[in-house]
Each structure stands twice: as C-alpha cells, then as structure tokens.
C-alpha cells in the first residue's frame, strides 16, 4: 500500500529530525508544540513504524526515521529546485541569498555582500560566519546557497572555484627579537612557541602540512578558535602566530603586530566559492557567484603588494 504522506507532514518531520526537539521544531515552524506532535503522530500512523524514540529527556531518530529523513531531504531539495526553475521562467529579479563563510573570510565577506547588495537592492541577504567543520556539514546537507572558504576536501562532491589568493603570514609583536630580522631560517623558529587555531581549521591544516613537509617541528602553546584571539595573544607576547593576511589590515596599520620575513612564507592558499555539485543555483545565487569570481579579489582588504610596501 502506498504511503499517504502530505508535504506538510514531511516538513514538520524534517524540522523535528533536524532539531531533535519538538519544542525547537515548533518554534522554527511558528507552530504550537501540540500541532507538531499531532503531525508526527499522523505520519507515524501512516508509515506504520515509530520515527522517533525517547531516551531520558532526549529524542532520537529510529532506523525508520533515519531512512525517511533521507527521503524527505531529497524531496525538499527537488521542490526547491522546481521553485527555482519556475521563478527563473517568471524572470523574478528579487530573492533571498543565503551565504556561509569561514570565520577568516568574515574580514572581507561583509564588504563583498555590501557591494553586491547595493547593486541588487531588492535582494535579502543572510550571512552565517562559522568554522570549517560547520561549513562542510552545511555543504553536505545543502543548507546554504553558497559557501566561501579555503580549499575544501577533494573527496567531497562539490563545485569549487578559486577567486582570490589567501596568503598565510607569520605574525609577532613589534618588540619581538625577530621582528626586524631578514630571511629568517625555519630552524630558528623551533625554539619559539606558536599560538594556533583549533584542530580542523583550514589555517591549522595548511600550517601543519607546511612545516611537516619542511621537516620542522614547532612548539604549540595556546589553541584558539578565532583569528582575533590569536592576534590578541600574539600582541600580548604569548607566542608567534600564523594567520591570513586578510585579517591584518588594521593591526598592521596601527603597529600592533608585524609580519616576520620567514623563508618559505607566505604560505600561499586561495579563497574558493563553493556549492554542491549539480546544485541548481537561483538567479540571485548565480549572480552573486559570478560577482565573486569576477570582482571578489579586488575587494579583499589587504594583499601581498600592501604587505611588501608595509614591510619595506
């Protein structure tokens, strides 16, 4: 017998499965909790299997719930694509753009979005600034229109296009013993302590790969989950740091930090605009992607040329 399931039930089910909470799902859907519970009860009756189980005060998806969640997400994606196609056929010029960016990219992401918004005044933009792990989860779940980040893993089915260089530089307080040294050998750094990003961050991965390739073992001290925290720790004399040059514009100009002239630096990475492979972008998302690819590099706050002038 075919399932007698409504789109409304699937939408409510997807919200509960995502939040694993009837209360939070009800809040997200602007419904009452009893209304959500009723929709789930009707759906379970139609399916003939329990979709959730409660252990203590928490609820979990059952095996049937996990299977149905996979299908409900696929159905929702198909409906979103159908909506996009129909809007394109209507020639809709307004819409919503949902972008997520790596925390390091936040130093220029607002500039990109502000410039784009001025040209497309009818577009509503939402920006989520988060860490690499969360970005990869959002991409896996197809939650956002576009993501701006460092190089994502090659084994994930993504459309990835570079739009700007992202040099990683080594920073120190202005009074550090190496602040005015030239062509510092990597071996001289082995006695230094480094303030580093958390495990899994793009900067941490690139840093560890670089020094491992050079056969250099660094001493790591404090571990931070933001670039601002790293810069403040370095300024306070707690160690050296490695950050994207695009996070340093104000700090270098104010003389709070300096970049060290280390052999092999900067570590050259890139910024990428990313989305799921095969994703049908809305007209607004497609326009923003093209804008980033064509003009994104020119809107970044600080580049290698400025660095050379500042350090010269």
Residue, then its C-alpha position, 0 to 999 in steps of 0.5 A: x500500500x502506498x504511503x499517504x504522506x502530505x508535504x506538510x507532514x514531511x516538513x514538520x518531520x524534517x524540522x523535528x529530525x533536524x532539531x531533535x526537539x519538538x519544542x525547537x521544531x515548533x518554534x522554527x515552524x511558528x507552530x504550537x508544540x501540540x500541532x507538531x506532535x499531532x503531525x508526527x503522530x499522523x505520519x507515524x500512523x501512516x508509515x506504520x513504524x515509530x520515527x522517533x524514540x525517547x531516551x531520558x529527556x532526549x529524542x532520537x531518530x529510529x532506523x525508520x526515521x533515519x531512512x525517511x529523513x533521507x527521503x524527505x531531504x531529497x524531496x525538499x531539495x527537488x521542490x526547491x529546485x522546481x521553485x527555482x526553475x519556475x521563478x527563473x521562467x517568471x524572470x523574478x529579479x528579487x530573492x533571498x541569498x543565503x551565504x556561509x563563510x569561514x570565520x577568516x573570510x568574515x574580514x572581507x565577506x561583509x564588504x563583498x555582500x555590501x557591494x553586491x547588495x547595493x547593486x541588487x537592492x531588492x535582494x535579502x541577504x543572510x550571512x552565517x560566519x562559522x568554522x570549517x567543520x560547520x561549513x562542510x556539514x552545511x555543504x553536505x546537507x545543502x543548507x546554504x546557497x553558497x559557501x566561501x572558504x579555503x580549499x575544501x576536501x577533494x573527496x567531497x562532491x562539490x563545485x569549487x572555484x578559486x577567486x582570490x589568493x589567501x596568503x598565510x603570514x607569520x605574525x609577532x609583536x613589534x618588540x619581538x627579537x625577530x621582528x626586524x630580522x631578514x630571511x629568517x631560517x625555519x630552524x630558528x623558529x623551533x625554539x619559539x612557541x606558536x599560538x594556533x587555531x583549533x584542530x580542523x581549521x583550514x589555517x591549522x591544516x595548511x600550517x601543519x602540512x607546511x612545516x611537516x613537509x619542511x621537516x620542522x617541528x614547532x612548539x604549540x602553546x595556546x589553541x584558539x578558535x578565532x583569528x582575533x584571539x590569536x592576534x590578541x595573544x600574539x600582541x600580548x607576547x604569548x607566542x608567534x602566530x600564523x594567520x591570513x593576511x586578510x585579517x591584518x589590515x588594521x593591526x598592521x596599520x596601527x603597529x600592533x603586530x608585524x609580519x616576520x620575513x620567514x623563508x618559505x612564507x607566505x604560505x600561499x592558499x586561495x579563497x574558493x566559492x563553493x556549492x554542491x555539485x549539480x546544485x541548481x543555483x537561483x538567479x540571485x545565487x548565480x549572480x552573486x557567484x559570478x560577482x565573486x569570481x569576477x570582482x571578489x579579489x579586488x575587494x579583499x582588504x589587504x594583499x601581498x603588494x600592501x604587505x611588501x610596501x608595509x614591510x619595506 
